[in-house]
Amino acid sequence: MQITGTGEPSTIDEYTEWNARQLASQSVSRRTLLTAVMAGAGGYAAAQFKLADAAFAAGGGTAGTSNTVISGRHLSFVADSRGRPDSAMAVTAQLVNRDGMLPRRLRAFVELGTDAGRLGHRVEAEIVHLVGQYAIPGGPVGSQFYAKATLTGLRPDTVYHYRLRLSDGATSGEAYFTTAPARRRGHHDVASPFTFTAFADVGTNNAPTDPRYAWADDPATVKAAGGTWPKGIFDNNYYNDADPVAGLTGTDPHPAATLSNLMATQRPVFTLLAGDICYADPGGSGLPADDTGALPGSTAKPGTNLYNPYVWDVFLNQIEGQAAYTPWMFATGNHDMEPLYGNTAFLGDSPQHGYGGHAYRLDLPKNGPRGCPSVYRFVYGNVAVISVDANELSNEIQTNKGYSDGAQLRWLTSTLKHWRTDPEVAPGIDFVVAFFHHCAYSTTNNHASDGGVRDALDPLFSKYQVDLVVQGHNHLFERTDPIRDGKPTRTAPDGSTVDPVADGVTYICAGSGGRPRYPFRPAPSATAPAPDGVTPEGPQLLPEGQRYRGYTPPGGANSAENNTENVINSYVWSAEGTAVNASGYPQGTKVPEEISWSQVRYDDYAFLAIDVVPAAFGKPTTFTIRTLADALPGTNEPYTEIDRITLRRRAGQARIGRHPGRS
């Protein structure tokens, strides 16, 4: 998509082509650039190695002879042709050498077995080199190595122990994972209860080291020495001083790292991250990388984004304590569009839409539509999960809009229809979860609702009875009442039991994963207008307030804040009036809307824990969604439950058609 009359690139793929031309015009080779930048004790190689070596030691690693360490281990389900992950697991880890390049002929293996310390089976891992497509002006050349292995032929519902071993003798610490349960075969075949977790907009609470600079207290002064980026450029640490959790006197200064660790207390069988993973691209619009404006107090030049590939190193080490034991499944958000990388060996000739780096660093299942690398599906027990790329649907940030030419929605329709109508498949799937980034439904001041996402997905989700939608993008927590065809069907306060067949779809924004929080809407005004013909009165004259278990605003309910479900001055992004904005990317326009579905609101850091209790055919099966807030002020607890609802169905009767599945 090009904006008429500009003649400039405006999509991720056009920017990638532009990057390739920039590289071709350089007088030095990519390898020459890498050698110059990565080599030497003061270069990026030393900075990478220091971080990786610390993670390697903390994870129980044993050194080999070549100064290569193993860090950032993470697991992913690899779905088979049936969309089930019970017989396979993908393992990825980063390999970092003190000199910045791996030794020739180095090999990597995953050793595994069903007993701790007895790892008799060995699978060779592929070692891949991810190189930035061009040298980032004013920034680093990206050079990262990953060992990737797919373990197949595994037994369902089985614990496997594993470690990585390099041919130089280095070994990672031993970890373990559990494969998914086998498909339900009969009416009385009941799987065990399980829990999974979800959140979005995570980032890191540490920045990668920049060996070129040390940042002085005076923002205008830069010292030529080793150091780190100033806070808030390539990390999360620009929290508001008054933030009751992450602020100066808050209860948790590192919520991104904390939430990842807290999720382990729930013993999840997998974790969903609904986009905006690590914020290596803090601009979030998919524009070309240029760090020349990344000095203290400055921002990226118009038409560019800041970018640092080594933020990924920090993030993968941050989550390793959980992701090495529990599969992490990622959707892509606007901050995950990285046009630095061209087509990759894993994507072949297909366009990569800014996700080329993900194909190396992550292991997203490859069972989605061709040309949509972050769209996929899997089934765990009686729960089917689908990852949607909302970047392709967004009216707000349109750098990737429409790239699949309808293929994503056609595949999504086919998948949901298959899950809900096929007489062989539907009886084994009780609950369907979709997760993606931009919100179809939210009232946050910064992004609110995206009409492109809503218009594309709400009719499908209503028709095929999706149970839960996990969203991100807005940095807080918000849960809707059940919605069908764009309208709430009932109120569902904390503690409610919802019948998804009768009541509709529950949408949750879980963008509370650690990135500095966003506010809800201010009081109605010229800058936060109500729709035409709507006159604010009563609580609607007040700024939008929080609304969760145990919360009472100053002065009591609706005395200082609007604590109702109704927000008359929310808005939705429209494609009408799309134009290139001052930052250099195509953006839609805000249309005021009046809403009545905002049931729960919390503007600090939290994650979801979902407890699933399967049942025999025809018996009640439940899906309980708990919201756990990080270090809620005044509780003196690491986390506090602030909301809970239960979705209830009849096991084996979710097929649409002859058996409507009413509970």
C-alpha positions, 0 to 999 in steps of 0.5 A: 500500500502506498499513500496516493501521491507520495511515491514513498514506501509505506508498507513493511515489505516496501521498506524491506526492499528499500533496505536491500537497496541500501545494503547493495549501495554500500561499498563494504560487505556485510561480513566486513561490517560485522567483523569491524563492529563485533570484534574486540573486547570493547565491541558488541561481542563482549557485551553480548557474551557478558549477558549470555555467560551470566544466564548460562551460569545461572541456568546450570551450564558447563563451559566447553573449550571454545568460549561459546555459551548457551542462553535464552532457552525457550520452548514452543509447541509445534502443531502437527497436521491435526493442529495438535502439539502432543507429539512434538516440541521445538527447542531454541537457544541462543549461542554466543561466543566471546569473539562474536563469531562461532567456531567453524564446524561447531555443532549443537544437539538436544539430549533428552529422556524421560528420567532426570539425568538419563538423557539417552536420545540425541537430536541435532539442532540447526545453527542459524545466523541472523544478520541485520539486513543493513547496518543501523545508522548510529547503531549496531549491526545485528549478529545473533546465532540460534540453535533450533531443534524440533523434537518429534515422535514424543509420547503425549502427556509425558514429562521429558528432561532435556539439555543442549550440548555443543560439540566443544563440550559445553552443556546447558543446565537440565530442564524439562517439559510436558507434552500435551495430552492426547486427543479425547477418544471417547465420551468417558475419556476425561483429561486432567485439569490444567492452567495456562497463562496470558499477557501482552506488552512485556518488554524488559527492565534492562537495556542491552549494553552499548559499548560505544557510550556511557551516559552522563547524568547531564543528558547533553553529555556523552562520554566515549566509554563502555556503558548502557543506553539511558533508561526508557529508550530500549527498556521499560524504565520510564515509569511515571514517578507516581505509578503506585506499583512501578513508580519511585515509591511503588511496590515493584520496580521491575514488573515485566520480569516479575510477572514472568516469574509470577506466572510460574507459580500457577504451573501453566502448561503454556503461556500466550503473549499477545504481541509487543514482545520485547520492544527492540523497536520502540517506535512500533510502526515498522519504519526503517531502523535509524538510531542517530536520534537516540541520544538522551532527550531525543527521538527517532528521525521522522520516517524511521524507528529506533532499533536494537536487536540485542534487546532480544538477548535481554528478553530471552534471558529474562523469560528463560526461567519459565520458557525453558520449561513451559512453551511460550506462544507468541502473537505479533504486535506493532512493536514486532514489525522489524523490517531490518531482516529480509526473507529467511531460510525458514520463510523461503520466498514468502514475504516476511512482513517484518517477521523475518527475525522471528523465524530465527528467534522464535518457533511459531507453528507453520500451519497457518496461511501461506505468507502469514508467518505469525498466524497459526493454531494448536489444540491443547486438551479441550481448548483450541487456540489461534494466533491472529496477526492484527497488524494486518487488520489495523486501521490505526497503524497501517504499515502492514494492513492488507498484506495477505490480500484476505488469506488470513481471514479466509484461513481463520474462517475455515479453521473456526468452521472446522473446529465448530462444525466438523463432526469428527473434530468439534466434539473434542474442542469445548473452548476456543481462544483467539489471541492477538494484539490491537484491541477490538474492544477497549476504552483506553485513552492511548489506543482504545478500539481498532475498527479494522480488527473489530469489523473483521473478527467480531462477526466470525467470533460471534458466528463460531462461538469463540469463548475468549479473546486475549488482546494487548496494545493498551498497557493495562487490564480491561475485561468486557461483558460478553459481546455478540455481533458488536453488542453486549448481551448481559452484565458479567461482574466479578464472580459471574458464570458465563454461557458463551453459547447464549451470552457471546464472546468475552474480550480481555485486554491484557496489555498489562505485562510490564510496559509503562501503563496507559490511562483510561479516558479523561472527562469528556471534553473537546479533546475527548468528545462524546459522540454527536447527540450524546450529552454527558450527565451524572458519572459520565461527566467524570474521568473514566476510573478503575473498576475491579474487586476491592477498588473504591475511588476517593470519596466512594463510587462515582464520586471522583471517577466514572466507575460504571460500565458505560463510557460515553467518550471512548473512540474507535479507529476508522480507515476513513481519512487515512493519511501519512502522519508526522511520524511517517506511517499511514494512520486512520482516524478516531471516531467517538463512540459510546460504549456499555461493555467495560466491566473490569478496569485496572491500570497497572500490571497483571496477567491472566491465569486460566483454569480448565476443568475437562469433563466427560461427554455431556457433563459441565466443563469449566474455563475459569479466568483469574486476573492476578495483579502484581504487588497490589499496593496495600496488600503486602502480597506478591500478587492479588486476584482482582477478577474472576469469571467462569465460562461454562459449557457441556463437554463434547457438545460445542458443535454448531448445527445439530447440537447447539451445545447449550449448557 
